[in-house]
Amino acid sequence: MIFVLADDLTGAAEIAGICLRYGLDVSFDIDTVPKKEATVTIIATDTRSLTADEAYKTHFNLAQNIISKTNNRIFKKCDSVLRGHVLTELSALMDVTEKSSVLLQPSNPKGNRCIKNGSYFINDELIENTGFATDPDFPSKTSIIKKLILDRTTKAHSLDVHTGQIKKIQSKGIFVPDCYSVEALSECIHLYNDNMIIGGSAAFFEQFLISLKLTNSRITNKKRQIFNNYMLISGSTHPESIRFAKTLEASNCILMLFPENLINQEFNETLLDDFVIKIKHVYNENKKVALRISNEIIPFEKSASHLKIRMSLIVKRLLAITNINELFIEGGATTYHILKTLNWKSFTPVEELDSGVVRMQCNLNPKKYITIKPGSYAWPNGLLN
């Protein structure tokens, strides 16, 4: 069995999509080890939004639970551009497993995210010269892999980070080999053995499955389902998210932004309920609706946290008074908070609609389905009409 620990919900779903692509049975839970046994067991967390100490504790406790059952393989899913508490979370897994070396490969050459000479490139551009340089939580102020990882680590550690052309791993530490092609991604796997911890991007996880001979043949995609009755939660601040939400209006899907009285620091529950009723009427009339907080930056202190709570409350109340059974949500932190508010913790992945876009059935309420993706990914063309 393979256990996957992810620091972000959409990243975890991307792993589930790869498993579905190859016909592997997969179980998926949030913040806990799933009860259902499967070839691949995925545990989604939101530790990218937590402190380093909280991220360490979460990964330490989950790893202890996994290892206590049997000596299963653990794959640490991390962000392809290394946002989050990557080194801290790897340290937790090393402390539990007592392993002293890690093979880490975050790159995704098919997505033009590559590592050359120990530096990170996106579309042949150093990452420090891209939009990731202004990420609100983990800005990429350098392209040097070693500095990217170490600068984002506030918790004490004694780990060395090795980068560049790596032919063998014979010492302690974190090893991040250069990777600038799909062939190089496959070659990195040959550095791995069971005495190491392995982690990285979803693309690297696919190579890991191939190396274990779990991917004899790919499942041919079925004819794509087109969804008409749904609610889309556009929770990402990525420009692609804003662009797509606006284009939905051409298909008679009304885009609703939070009214001004709900994006102030003061919270008025009556005004929130009024907005819920307005959304309900729009949905009942069109059988589809898209919801965003705003297309502008909201300036008040801790606005992101407060507004996530309000969005989650709106979704919960709408589901209680409408027949919405299909939710489309983008952005890992937004998705995580909504699902926690709904108390939806366990899922059955059912379909990979596109790379990173995965539809799952809620085990608590099997009539409900959720499709999620990272904010930087596009929704498939023609999916939502």
Order of alpha helices (4+ residues) and beta strands (2+ residues): beta-alpha-beta-beta-alpha-beta-alpha-beta-beta-beta-beta-alpha-beta-beta-alpha-beta-alpha-beta-alpha-beta-alpha-beta-alpha-beta-alpha-beta-beta-beta
